[in-house]
Amino acid sequence: MDVVISAATHRSGSTLVQRIFNSREKTIIWGEHRACLSAFSCIYKGLKEWSEDGNFIRQRNEFFKENRDPNIWIANLIPSKSYLDNAIVKAAKIFLDEYYSEFKSNFDILGFKEVRYGKEELELLRKCYANCKIIMIVRNPIDVWSSLLGVHWYNGHLEGFIKQWNKNTGDYLEFLEEDNNSFLIRYEDIIARKEDIIELLSKLGNIDKKQIYNVLDVRIDSSRQIVPVEDKIYILKHCGILMQRLGYLGNDK
């Protein structure tokens, strides 16, 4: 896996970036896969809790210390955490490698785009692919909400959207500080054709800038709606701290 494009929420620009990368003939960035890596993270989280539980550790130690005595309680006899760590990474990598093997020989850059992933999924991806470029896309939550209103995906549940935007955007900022091969890009900077962002996309995807502009010239699937004033106020109140960090409040809004 060479490139992963991850958006904090739906309607944040991941498809646009996918289109930009796929404008290169030898690149294939596949679409969303129903956030299936979250299932691997969920499995890991549950088994990690057991692996670190003192009672379960004691069961394992006593069983093997007593030469596998079947007459002690062994209902939760599980391998140690290091084996869990290795198993989850191998399982996730095998799944992704096999799932995205169709047409693989036709391309020299392979990847996918997804929304909803947070830090846990990104960290799992990094363990699977040490050299993969991870591109994280964020967008002003007021504009995201405007687009979501048009597609009715959240059915007016503003609180749920805010929770997801805050969680994933915060995760992105943390991951960016820890990971040297990750990149945070604002959707607005792509649309504005900021030279440094166009240069970055060109470098990350080995894409000619003319191809990038050709994609930006074609706008598809817009769903913007007028955001009620009370929704704007609510978003600013609950997302303001992260919006400030991302430059959405101030001169470069």
PAKOLVO-684728 format. One record per residue: residue number from 0; residue in three letters; z negated, y, x of N, C-alpha, C in turn. Coordinates in steps of 0.001 Angstrom, whole numbers, plus 500000, padded with zeros to 6 digits. Layout:
N
num | residuo | n.c3 | n.c2 | n.c1 | ca.c3 | ca.c2 | ca.c1 | c.c3 | c.c2 | c.c1
NUM | ala | Z | Y | X | Z | Y | X | Z | Y | X
...
REM end
This chain:
253
num | residuo | n.c3 | n.c2 | n.c1 | ca.c3 | ca.c2 | ca.c1 | c.c3 | c.c2 | c.c1
0 | met | 500000 | 498818 | 500854 | 500000 | 500000 | 500000 | 500000 | 501238 | 500894
1 | asp | 500980 | 502115 | 500683 | 501121 | 503279 | 501554 | 500576 | 504566 | 500929
2 | val | 500735 | 504702 | 499612 | 500344 | 505938 | 498930 | 499698 | 505609 | 497596
3 | val | 498567 | 506238 | 497312 | 497949 | 506170 | 495989 | 497764 | 507594 | 495487
4 | ile | 498258 | 507853 | 494286 | 498099 | 509158 | 493651 | 497068 | 509000 | 492536
5 | ser | 495978 | 509728 | 492630 | 494890 | 509586 | 491672 | 494593 | 510937 | 491036
6 | ala | 494598 | 510993 | 489710 | 494288 | 512228 | 488993 | 492917 | 512116 | 488351
7 | ala | 492186 | 513216 | 488345 | 490822 | 513209 | 487806 | 490808 | 512856 | 486328
8 | thr | 491797 | 513324 | 485577 | 491919 | 513022 | 484153 | 493393 | 512920 | 483799
9 | his | 493661 | 512488 | 482575 | 495025 | 512558 | 482070 | 495485 | 514013 | 482044
10 | arg | 496786 | 514205 | 481974 | 497423 | 515517 | 481837 | 497062 | 516456 | 482989
11 | ser | 496972 | 515861 | 484195 | 496595 | 516659 | 485366 | 497702 | 516779 | 486405
12 | gly | 498828 | 516124 | 486182 | 499946 | 516276 | 487098 | 500267 | 515077 | 487953
13 | ser | 499621 | 513940 | 487709 | 499899 | 512768 | 488542 | 501327 | 512267 | 488361
14 | thr | 501845 | 512365 | 487146 | 503225 | 511914 | 486914 | 504217 | 512819 | 487626
15 | leu | 503927 | 514102 | 487667 | 504794 | 515029 | 488404 | 504839 | 514650 | 489882
16 | val | 503681 | 514378 | 490473 | 503648 | 514000 | 491885 | 504335 | 512651 | 492097
17 | gln | 504150 | 511745 | 491152 | 504857 | 510464 | 491203 | 506366 | 510688 | 491213
18 | arg | 506851 | 511561 | 490337 | 508286 | 511863 | 490289 | 508771 | 512466 | 491608
19 | ile | 507957 | 513335 | 492184 | 508329 | 513956 | 493463 | 508490 | 512898 | 494545
20 | phe | 507532 | 511987 | 494637 | 507611 | 510948 | 495670 | 508787 | 510002 | 495413
21 | asn | 509020 | 509689 | 494146 | 510107 | 508766 | 493820 | 511487 | 509404 | 493941
22 | ser | 511542 | 510698 | 494213 | 512843 | 511332 | 494451 | 513448 | 510863 | 495773
23 | arg | 512616 | 510282 | 496619 | 513111 | 509702 | 497880 | 513614 | 508290 | 497593
24 | glu | 514789 | 507974 | 498074 | 515468 | 506734 | 497714 | 514679 | 505485 | 498082
25 | lys | 513989 | 505491 | 499218 | 513313 | 504295 | 499702 | 511820 | 504272 | 499354
26 | thr | 511427 | 505066 | 498367 | 510029 | 505110 | 497927 | 509909 | 504602 | 496500
27 | ile | 508877 | 503797 | 496247 | 508555 | 503404 | 494879 | 507056 | 503636 | 494648
28 | ile | 506754 | 504559 | 493776 | 505387 | 504783 | 493322 | 505332 | 504298 | 491881
29 | trp | 504641 | 503178 | 491679 | 504542 | 502596 | 490356 | 503627 | 503431 | 489465
30 | gly | 503707 | 503188 | 488152 | 502899 | 503932 | 487196 | 501504 | 503352 | 487022
31 | glu | 500825 | 503805 | 486006 | 499425 | 503432 | 485779 | 499273 | 501950 | 485408
32 | his | 498116 | 501406 | 485749 | 497856 | 499983 | 485484 | 496573 | 499801 | 484682
33 | arg | 496326 | 500706 | 483773 | 495155 | 500639 | 482881 | 493843 | 500617 | 483662
34 | ala | 493851 | 501308 | 484818 | 492637 | 501476 | 485621 | 491947 | 500146 | 485916
35 | cys | 492738 | 499135 | 486247 | 492182 | 497790 | 486383 | 491227 | 497659 | 487571
36 | leu | 491327 | 498546 | 488562 | 490393 | 498448 | 489681 | 488964 | 498740 | 489256
37 | ser | 488813 | 499417 | 488124 | 487470 | 499661 | 487606 | 486786 | 498342 | 487258
38 | ala | 487582 | 497346 | 486859 | 487012 | 496028 | 486554 | 486453 | 495386 | 487818
39 | phe | 487178 | 495519 | 488936 | 486664 | 494992 | 490201 | 485377 | 495712 | 490592
40 | ser | 485352 | 497023 | 490391 | 484150 | 497798 | 490707 | 482978 | 497382 | 489830
41 | cys | 483274 | 497079 | 488575 | 482233 | 496653 | 487643 | 481664 | 495290 | 488055
42 | ile | 482541 | 494379 | 488437 | 482093 | 493069 | 488915 | 481213 | 493240 | 490150
43 | tyr | 481672 | 494089 | 491058 | 480918 | 494307 | 492293 | 479543 | 494895 | 492007
44 | lys | 479504 | 495880 | 491123 | 478247 | 496554 | 490809 | 477227 | 495566 | 490227
45 | gly | 477685 | 494701 | 489303 | 476789 | 493738 | 488698 | 476271 | 492708 | 489686
46 | leu | 477170 | 492157 | 490496 | 476754 | 491140 | 491461 | 475962 | 491745 | 492614
47 | lys | 476255 | 492998 | 492942 | 475490 | 493678 | 494004 | 474024 | 493798 | 493592
48 | glu | 473811 | 494106 | 492321 | 472436 | 494202 | 491811 | 471703 | 492883 | 491975
49 | trp | 472383 | 491793 | 491672 | 471776 | 490470 | 491847 | 471580 | 490151 | 493331
50 | ser | 472581 | 490475 | 494142 | 472514 | 490141 | 495569 | 471350 | 490829 | 496258
51 | glu | 470947 | 491980 | 495733 | 469869 | 492746 | 496347 | 468524 | 492529 | 495647
52 | asp | 468524 | 491681 | 494628 | 467297 | 491379 | 493900 | 466420 | 490425 | 494729
53 | gly | 465180 | 490827 | 494933 | 464283 | 490032 | 495777 | 464076 | 488625 | 495282
54 | asn | 464016 | 488420 | 493968 | 463811 | 487078 | 493415 | 464989 | 486160 | 493713
55 | phe | 466207 | 486724 | 493610 | 467391 | 485910 | 493866 | 467537 | 485613 | 495363
56 | ile | 467186 | 486593 | 496179 | 467211 | 486365 | 497632 | 466225 | 485258 | 497994
57 | arg | 465065 | 485293 | 497358 | 464044 | 484281 | 497616 | 464526 | 482897 | 497186
58 | gln | 465234 | 482811 | 496057 | 465782 | 481521 | 495618 | 466701 | 480940 | 496690
59 | arg | 467592 | 481771 | 497198 | 468545 | 481296 | 498204 | 467813 | 480853 | 499472
60 | asn | 466883 | 481678 | 499927 | 466163 | 481349 | 501160 | 465360 | 480062 | 501016
61 | glu | 464681 | 479906 | 499882 | 463860 | 478714 | 499683 | 464715 | 477464 | 499552
62 | phe | 465836 | 477591 | 498860 | 466698 | 476424 | 498651 | 467223 | 475881 | 499974
63 | phe | 467738 | 476768 | 500807 | 468325 | 476312 | 502060 | 467249 | 475996 | 503098
64 | lys | 466104 | 476675 | 503009 | 464994 | 476361 | 503918 | 464431 | 474977 | 503633
65 | glu | 464417 | 474616 | 502357 | 463859 | 473316 | 501958 | 464927 | 472218 | 501910
66 | asn | 465957 | 472373 | 502713 | 467024 | 471365 | 502788 | 467618 | 471039 | 501423
67 | arg | 467898 | 472088 | 500683 | 468570 | 471992 | 499390 | 467788 | 471125 | 498411
68 | asp | 466548 | 471484 | 498215 | 465689 | 470773 | 497268 | 466123 | 471117 | 495843
69 | pro | 466600 | 470150 | 495048 | 467068 | 470435 | 493690 | 465927 | 470657 | 492703
70 | asn | 464696 | 470462 | 493153 | 463567 | 470572 | 492241 | 462862 | 471927 | 492339
71 | ile | 463596 | 472952 | 492753 | 463113 | 474326 | 492683 | 464097 | 475114 | 491825
72 | trp | 463662 | 476268 | 491347 | 464501 | 477068 | 490440 | 465688 | 477654 | 491195
73 | ile | 466902 | 477263 | 490756 | 468114 | 477711 | 491466 | 469177 | 478244 | 490497
74 | ala | 468745 | 478654 | 489301 | 469728 | 479109 | 488302 | 470535 | 480306 | 488786
75 | asn | 469950 | 481127 | 489647 | 470646 | 482321 | 490136 | 470920 | 482227 | 491635
76 | leu | 471236 | 481032 | 492071 | 471563 | 480818 | 493482 | 472944 | 481407 | 493769
77 | ile | 472989 | 482483 | 494520 | 474263 | 483143 | 494811 | 474349 | 483460 | 496303
78 | pro | 475565 | 483604 | 496834 | 475742 | 483943 | 498256 | 475177 | 485325 | 498579
79 | ser | 474997 | 485593 | 499844 | 474450 | 486874 | 500292 | 475467 | 487994 | 500082
80 | lys | 474990 | 489225 | 500154 | 475800 | 490388 | 499788 | 477041 | 490549 | 500671
81 | ser | 476961 | 490195 | 501925 | 478123 | 490359 | 502803 | 479316 | 489555 | 502299
82 | tyr | 479042 | 488388 | 501713 | 480125 | 487562 | 501164 | 480682 | 488182 | 499884
83 | leu | 479823 | 488831 | 499121 | 480289 | 489555 | 497936 | 481206 | 490704 | 498352
84 | asp | 480800 | 491455 | 499346 | 481613 | 492586 | 499820 | 483012 | 492118 | 500213
85 | asn | 483055 | 491056 | 501016 | 484343 | 490537 | 501475 | 485178 | 489988 | 500319
86 | ala | 484532 | 489317 | 499380 | 485255 | 488695 | 498266 | 485912 | 489742 | 497375
87 | ile | 485198 | 490817 | 497059 | 485748 | 491854 | 496185 | 486933 | 492544 | 496842
88 | val | 486796 | 492881 | 498114 | 487900 | 493554 | 498824 | 489117 | 492638 | 498889
89 | lys | 488912 | 491382 | 499248 | 490035 | 490449 | 499338 | 490681 | 490233 | 497976
90 | ala | 489861 | 490086 | 496937 | 490398 | 489848 | 495602 | 491217 | 491031 | 495113
91 | ala | 490685 | 492238 | 495302 | 491401 | 493442 | 494860 | 492702 | 493609 | 495634
92 | lys | 492651 | 493367 | 496934 | 493858 | 493537 | 497758 | 494922 | 492504 | 497402
93 | ile | 494500 | 491266 | 497220 | 495464 | 490225 | 496835 | 496109 | 490576 | 495498
94 | phe | 495299 | 491018 | 494544 | 495844 | 491390 | 493241 | 496890 | 492495 | 493384
95 | leu | 496548 | 493579 | 494079 | 497475 | 494703 | 494201 | 498731 | 494306 | 494977
96 | asp | 498557 | 493566 | 496052 | 499718 | 493152 | 496852 | 500671 | 492285 | 496041
97 | glu | 500124 | 491357 | 495279 | 500972 | 490472 | 494478 | 501566 | 491204 | 493279
98 | tyr | 500761 | 492014 | 492632 | 501221 | 492716 | 491426 | 502370 | 493659 | 491750
99 | tyr | 502297 | 494306 | 492903 | 503324 | 495280 | 493267 | 504350 | 494723 | 494251
100 | ser | 504526 | 493414 | 494248 | 505496 | 492815 | 495166 | 506920 | 492825 | 494608
101 | glu | 507068 | 493091 | 493289 | 508414 | 493119 | 492705 | 509236 | 494244 | 493337
102 | phe | 510423 | 493932 | 493792 | 511357 | 494872 | 494437 | 510820 | 495416 | 495756
103 | lys | 509739 | 494864 | 496269 | 509094 | 495426 | 497457 | 510040 | 495535 | 498639
104 | ser | 510929 | 494559 | 498787 | 511827 | 494550 | 499940 | 512836 | 495695 | 499910
105 | asn | 512962 | 496362 | 498753 | 513937 | 497450 | 498635 | 513383 | 498793 | 499112
106 | phe | 512080 | 498838 | 499443 | 511455 | 500124 | 499737 | 510629 | 500059 | 501018
107 | asp | 510483 | 501229 | 501660 | 509636 | 501290 | 502851 | 508367 | 502105 | 502614
108 | ile | 508241 | 502727 | 501449 | 506993 | 503369 | 501037 | 506642 | 502851 | 499651
109 | leu | 505458 | 502257 | 499532 | 505030 | 501613 | 498296 | 503688 | 502194 | 497856
110 | gly | 503546 | 502401 | 496542 | 502269 | 502891 | 496049 | 502217 | 502881 | 494540
111 | phe | 501169 | 503499 | 493997 | 501033 | 503623 | 492545 | 500273 | 504903 | 492233
112 | lys | 500309 | 505275 | 490962 | 499507 | 506413 | 490516 | 498609 | 505947 | 489375
113 | glu | 497429 | 506564 | 489291 | 496477 | 506192 | 488252 | 495600 | 507392 | 487920
114 | val | 495039 | 507385 | 486742 | 494074 | 508406 | 486343 | 492741 | 507708 | 486066
115 | arg | 491684 | 508499 | 485997 | 490342 | 508023 | 485636 | 489555 | 507429 | 486799
116 | tyr | 490174 | 507165 | 487946 | 489418 | 506576 | 489037 | 488453 | 507592 | 489640
117 | gly | 487249 | 507106 | 489986 | 486260 | 507915 | 490662 | 486026 | 507399 | 492067
118 | lys | 484894 | 507773 | 492619 | 484620 | 507474 | 494020 | 484542 | 505973 | 494292
119 | glu | 483952 | 505208 | 493362 | 483796 | 503771 | 493588 | 485148 | 503096 | 493767
120 | glu | 486089 | 503435 | 492900 | 487425 | 502826 | 492987 | 488163 | 503304 | 494245
121 | leu | 488010 | 504569 | 494587 | 488678 | 505084 | 495783 | 488111 | 504440 | 497045
122 | glu | 486809 | 504235 | 497073 | 486206 | 503571 | 498231 | 486684 | 502121 | 498341
123 | leu | 486845 | 501463 | 497199 | 487379 | 500096 | 497222 | 488808 | 500090 | 497741
124 | leu | 489606 | 501046 | 497293 | 490979 | 501160 | 497783 | 491021 | 501366 | 499295
125 | arg | 490123 | 502211 | 499772 | 490115 | 502456 | 501212 | 489756 | 501201 | 501995
126 | lys | 488835 | 500394 | 501476 | 488486 | 499142 | 502149 | 489660 | 498173 | 502137
127 | cys | 490466 | 498233 | 501076 | 491639 | 497359 | 500995 | 492753 | 497820 | 501921
128 | tyr | 492931 | 499142 | 502037 | 494070 | 499697 | 502774 | 493587 | 500838 | 503666
129 | ala | 493306 | 500490 | 504911 | 492710 | 501460 | 505829 | 493619 | 502654 | 506105
130 | asn | 494929 | 502451 | 506048 | 495863 | 503519 | 506415 | 496566 | 504157 | 505227
131 | cys | 496193 | 503776 | 504028 | 496834 | 504311 | 502833 | 496499 | 505796 | 502649
132 | lys | 497498 | 506580 | 502287 | 497270 | 507991 | 501961 | 496800 | 508079 | 500502
133 | ile | 495666 | 508672 | 500286 | 495127 | 508837 | 498942 | 495218 | 510296 | 498546
134 | ile | 496039 | 510569 | 497527 | 496283 | 511938 | 497076 | 495566 | 512143 | 495750
135 | met | 494640 | 513074 | 495721 | 493829 | 513325 | 494532 | 494288 | 514629 | 493878
136 | ile | 494627 | 514549 | 492593 | 495172 | 515697 | 491873 | 494132 | 516227 | 490885
137 | val | 493912 | 517533 | 490922 | 493008 | 518181 | 489971 | 493758 | 519314 | 489266
138 | arg | 493238 | 519693 | 488107 | 493845 | 520774 | 487327 | 492743 | 521533 | 486595
139 | asn | 492961 | 522801 | 486388 | 492011 | 523625 | 485640 | 491675 | 522929 | 484323
140 | pro | 490386 | 522661 | 484050 | 490032 | 521892 | 482854 | 490419 | 522567 | 481541
141 | ile | 490516 | 523877 | 481528 | 490949 | 524559 | 480304 | 492401 | 524202 | 480003
142 | asp | 493231 | 524174 | 481046 | 494639 | 523825 | 480852 | 494807 | 522333 | 480547
143 | val | 493955 | 521524 | 481150 | 493997 | 520096 | 480826 | 493660 | 519892 | 479351
144 | trp | 492625 | 520572 | 478886 | 492222 | 520441 | 477488 | 493321 | 520931 | 476557
145 | ser | 494021 | 521987 | 476959 | 495149 | 522486 | 476174 | 496206 | 521407 | 475995
146 | ser | 496493 | 520676 | 477073 | 497498 | 519619 | 477014 | 496985 | 518413 | 476239
147 | leu | 495712 | 518094 | 476403 | 495140 | 516959 | 475678 | 495119 | 517198 | 474172
148 | leu | 494904 | 518428 | 473775 | 494934 | 518747 | 472345 | 496291 | 518431 | 471740
149 | gly | 497339 | 518579 | 472564 | 498686 | 518332 | 472076 | 499017 | 516869 | 471885
150 | val | 498310 | 515996 | 472624 | 498598 | 514557 | 472509 | 497509 | 513811 | 471741
151 | his | 496437 | 514505 | 471407 | 495362 | 513947 | 470565 | 494705 | 512717 | 471186
152 | trp | 494639 | 512645 | 472532 | 494068 | 511466 | 473170 | 492545 | 511442 | 473126
153 | tyr | 491939 | 512600 | 473066 | 490481 | 512635 | 473034 | 489949 | 512890 | 471626
154 | asn | 490862 | 513073 | 470676 | 490476 | 513262 | 469276 | 489417 | 514353 | 469111
155 | gly | 489560 | 515400 | 469911 | 488656 | 516531 | 469782 | 487298 | 516341 | 470426
156 | his | 487094 | 515245 | 471150 | 485799 | 514973 | 471770 | 485702 | 515711 | 473109
157 | leu | 485420 | 516972 | 473028 | 485390 | 517824 | 474215 | 484313 | 517378 | 475201
158 | glu | 483169 | 516949 | 474701 | 482086 | 516541 | 475587 | 482496 | 515370 | 476475
159 | gly | 483215 | 514402 | 475882 | 483663 | 513262 | 476662 | 484639 | 513670 | 477756
160 | phe | 485534 | 514592 | 477424 | 486481 | 515077 | 478420 | 485759 | 515793 | 479554
161 | ile | 484827 | 516658 | 479214 | 484098 | 517418 | 480226 | 483331 | 516476 | 481150
162 | lys | 482718 | 515466 | 480574 | 481974 | 514499 | 481380 | 482890 | 513817 | 482387
163 | gln | 484077 | 513408 | 481938 | 485011 | 512736 | 482840 | 485540 | 513694 | 483901
164 | trp | 485886 | 514917 | 483499 | 486424 | 515890 | 484464 | 485391 | 516197 | 485537
165 | asn | 484162 | 516453 | 485135 | 483110 | 516776 | 486097 | 482823 | 515606 | 487033
166 | lys | 482741 | 514403 | 486456 | 482406 | 513240 | 487267 | 483481 | 512959 | 488311
167 | asn | 484727 | 512882 | 487873 | 485796 | 512518 | 488802 | 486130 | 513640 | 489777
168 | thr | 486101 | 514871 | 489312 | 486371 | 515988 | 490214 | 485290 | 516086 | 491280
169 | gly | 484033 | 515911 | 490874 | 482950 | 515895 | 491851 | 483098 | 514754 | 492839
170 | asp | 483501 | 513592 | 492338 | 483745 | 512433 | 493211 | 484850 | 512735 | 494221
171 | tyr | 485901 | 513400 | 493766 | 487011 | 513732 | 494666 | 486543 | 514612 | 495823
172 | leu | 485756 | 515614 | 495496 | 485274 | 516525 | 496532 | 484385 | 515798 | 497541
173 | glu | 483566 | 514863 | 497060 | 482743 | 514061 | 497966 | 483604 | 513153 | 498833
174 | phe | 484537 | 512474 | 498201 | 485394 | 511539 | 498933 | 486213 | 512276 | 499992
175 | leu | 486668 | 513471 | 499663 | 487465 | 514261 | 500597 | 486692 | 514548 | 501878
176 | glu | 485393 | 514796 | 501757 | 484571 | 515092 | 502927 | 484360 | 513866 | 503808
177 | glu | 484435 | 512690 | 503214 | 484119 | 511458 | 503937 | 485351 | 510736 | 504468
178 | asp | 486512 | 511023 | 503912 | 487713 | 510229 | 504203 | 488770 | 511107 | 504869
179 | asn | 489193 | 510716 | 506053 | 490122 | 511531 | 506830 | 491578 | 511394 | 506416
180 | asn | 491865 | 510428 | 505545 | 493256 | 510225 | 505134 | 493415 | 510434 | 503630
181 | ser | 492600 | 511357 | 503086 | 492701 | 511714 | 501676 | 493038 | 513202 | 501569
182 | phe | 493657 | 513576 | 500442 | 494168 | 514929 | 500271 | 493928 | 515383 | 498836
183 | leu | 493344 | 516555 | 498689 | 493072 | 517118 | 497372 | 494083 | 518225 | 497094
184 | ile | 494817 | 518101 | 495981 | 495864 | 519067 | 495648 | 495661 | 519557 | 494225
185 | arg | 495715 | 520866 | 494049 | 495640 | 521441 | 492714 | 497027 | 521441 | 492077
186 | tyr | 497067 | 520998 | 490837 | 498322 | 520985 | 490084 | 498961 | 522371 | 490065
187 | glu | 498155 | 523394 | 489905 | 498667 | 524764 | 489815 | 499407 | 525189 | 491080
188 | asp | 498966 | 524684 | 492231 | 499603 | 525055 | 493488 | 500974 | 524387 | 493640
189 | ile | 501114 | 523209 | 493030 | 502432 | 522562 | 493038 | 503399 | 523354 | 492168
190 | ile | 502957 | 523673 | 490957 | 503798 | 524409 | 490022 | 504176 | 525780 | 490576
191 | ala | 503223 | 526406 | 491280 | 503480 | 527725 | 491868 | 504350 | 527624 | 493118
192 | arg | 504625 | 526414 | 493555 | 505464 | 526152 | 494733 | 504901 | 526819 | 495978
193 | lys | 503586 | 526709 | 496124 | 502965 | 527262 | 497318 | 503499 | 526540 | 498544
194 | glu | 503877 | 527309 | 499524 | 504595 | 526765 | 500668 | 503791 | 525697 | 501403
195 | asp | 502478 | 525919 | 501566 | 501688 | 524930 | 502297 | 501567 | 523617 | 501529
196 | ile | 501557 | 523699 | 500203 | 501470 | 522489 | 499390 | 502798 | 521741 | 499377
197 | ile | 503888 | 522481 | 499270 | 505212 | 521843 | 499336 | 505399 | 521181 | 500689
198 | glu | 504950 | 521843 | 501733 | 505032 | 521277 | 503085 | 504195 | 520005 | 503186
199 | leu | 503013 | 520023 | 502598 | 502140 | 518848 | 502631 | 502772 | 517674 | 501893
200 | leu | 503301 | 517925 | 500692 | 503950 | 516855 | 499936 | 505151 | 516303 | 500693
201 | ser | 505906 | 517187 | 501307 | 507067 | 516770 | 502082 | 506651 | 515853 | 503233
202 | lys | 505561 | 516218 | 503895 | 505083 | 515434 | 505030 | 504499 | 514108 | 504576
203 | leu | 503691 | 514126 | 503513 | 503041 | 512903 | 503057 | 504038 | 511861 | 502560
204 | gly | 505093 | 512334 | 501907 | 506058 | 511406 | 501323 | 507359 | 511291 | 502072
205 | asn | 507453 | 511977 | 503231 | 508713 | 511986 | 503989 | 509871 | 512388 | 503078
206 | ile | 509643 | 513483 | 502340 | 510589 | 513936 | 501328 | 511213 | 515256 | 501767
207 | asp | 512505 | 515374 | 501570 | 513175 | 516645 | 501819 | 512696 | 517683 | 500797
208 | lys | 512412 | 518882 | 501233 | 511888 | 519917 | 500331 | 512847 | 520199 | 499176
209 | lys | 514139 | 520081 | 499419 | 515108 | 520322 | 498355 | 514907 | 519323 | 497215
210 | gln | 514581 | 518087 | 497560 | 514327 | 517078 | 496524 | 513090 | 517445 | 495702
211 | ile | 512082 | 517990 | 496378 | 510874 | 518411 | 495668 | 511197 | 519514 | 494678
212 | tyr | 511959 | 520495 | 495112 | 512316 | 521609 | 494224 | 513183 | 521125 | 493059
213 | asn | 514030 | 520147 | 493318 | 514870 | 519603 | 492242 | 514018 | 518966 | 491142
214 | val | 512935 | 518321 | 491536 | 512026 | 517738 | 490548 | 511277 | 518846 | 489812
215 | leu | 510811 | 519835 | 490532 | 510053 | 520929 | 489909 | 510911 | 521750 | 488947
216 | asp | 512198 | 521719 | 489156 | 513104 | 522466 | 488272 | 513235 | 521818 | 486893
217 | val | 512833 | 520562 | 486778 | 512963 | 519834 | 485512 | 511570 | 519597 | 484940
218 | arg | 511275 | 520262 | 483864 | 509960 | 520125 | 483229 | 510074 | 519156 | 482056
219 | ile | 509195 | 518163 | 482033 | 509238 | 517181 | 480948 | 507843 | 516972 | 480363
220 | asp | 507814 | 516546 | 479109 | 506591 | 516077 | 478461 | 505482 | 517127 | 478412
221 | ser | 505806 | 518347 | 478082 | 504781 | 519380 | 477911 | 504119 | 519225 | 476549
222 | ser | 502801 | 519424 | 476498 | 502086 | 519274 | 475224 | 501023 | 520359 | 475044
223 | arg | 501249 | 521507 | 475607 | 500248 | 522573 | 475568 | 500002 | 523057 | 474140
224 | gln | 498719 | 523281 | 473853 | 498289 | 523842 | 472586 | 497330 | 525001 | 472873
225 | ile | 497159 | 525868 | 471899 | 496215 | 526965 | 472059 | 494796 | 526413 | 472051
226 | val | 494012 | 526776 | 473057 | 492633 | 526313 | 473152 | 491734 | 527297 | 472402
227 | pro | 490956 | 526812 | 471443 | 490029 | 527694 | 470732 | 489079 | 528407 | 471692
228 | val | 488727 | 529642 | 471376 | 487861 | 530439 | 472243 | 486537 | 529730 | 472502
229 | glu | 485998 | 529105 | 471463 | 484719 | 528422 | 471644 | 484830 | 527244 | 472612
230 | asp | 485999 | 526589 | 472651 | 486208 | 525502 | 473604 | 486267 | 526048 | 475032
231 | lys | 486956 | 527177 | 475208 | 487029 | 527791 | 476539 | 485636 | 528142 | 477045
232 | ile | 484845 | 528736 | 476180 | 483487 | 529129 | 476567 | 482669 | 527901 | 476948
233 | tyr | 482819 | 526835 | 476178 | 482065 | 525610 | 476420 | 482483 | 524974 | 477745
234 | ile | 483773 | 524960 | 478019 | 484275 | 524403 | 479278 | 483776 | 525216 | 480464
235 | leu | 483859 | 526529 | 480355 | 483391 | 527387 | 481444 | 481902 | 527184 | 481708
236 | lys | 481145 | 526989 | 480647 | 479706 | 526792 | 480787 | 479381 | 525494 | 481504
237 | his | 480111 | 524430 | 481182 | 479757 | 523108 | 481681 | 480575 | 522666 | 482905
238 | cys | 481678 | 523345 | 483188 | 482509 | 522977 | 484346 | 482560 | 524092 | 485388
239 | gly | 481852 | 525168 | 485131 | 481986 | 526361 | 485960 | 481705 | 526170 | 487430
240 | ile | 480712 | 525359 | 487760 | 480348 | 525185 | 489174 | 481502 | 524565 | 489958
241 | leu | 482066 | 523487 | 489410 | 483184 | 522840 | 490098 | 484445 | 523701 | 490038
242 | met | 484646 | 524397 | 488932 | 485789 | 525295 | 488834 | 485718 | 526366 | 489920
243 | gln | 484512 | 526866 | 490173 | 484325 | 527862 | 491230 | 484686 | 527284 | 492589
244 | arg | 484232 | 526077 | 492866 | 484516 | 525441 | 494157 | 486009 | 525213 | 494361
245 | leu | 486716 | 524973 | 493262 | 488154 | 524702 | 493359 | 489001 | 525965 | 493282
246 | gly | 488364 | 527103 | 493120 | 489106 | 528358 | 493093 | 489679 | 528712 | 491749
247 | tyr | 489165 | 528110 | 490682 | 489669 | 528417 | 489353 | 488970 | 529611 | 488718
248 | leu | 487950 | 530107 | 489358 | 487264 | 531305 | 488870 | 487301 | 532336 | 489994
249 | gly | 487978 | 533428 | 489756 | 488115 | 534444 | 490787 | 489533 | 534892 | 490937
250 | asn | 489834 | 535417 | 492112 | 491141 | 536047 | 492337 | 492293 | 535062 | 492359
251 | asp | 492002 | 533784 | 492748 | 493117 | 532827 | 492881 | 493150 | 531869 | 491706
252 | lys | 492590 | 532280 | 490557 | 492617 | 531429 | 489373 | 494043 | 531122 | 488964
REM end
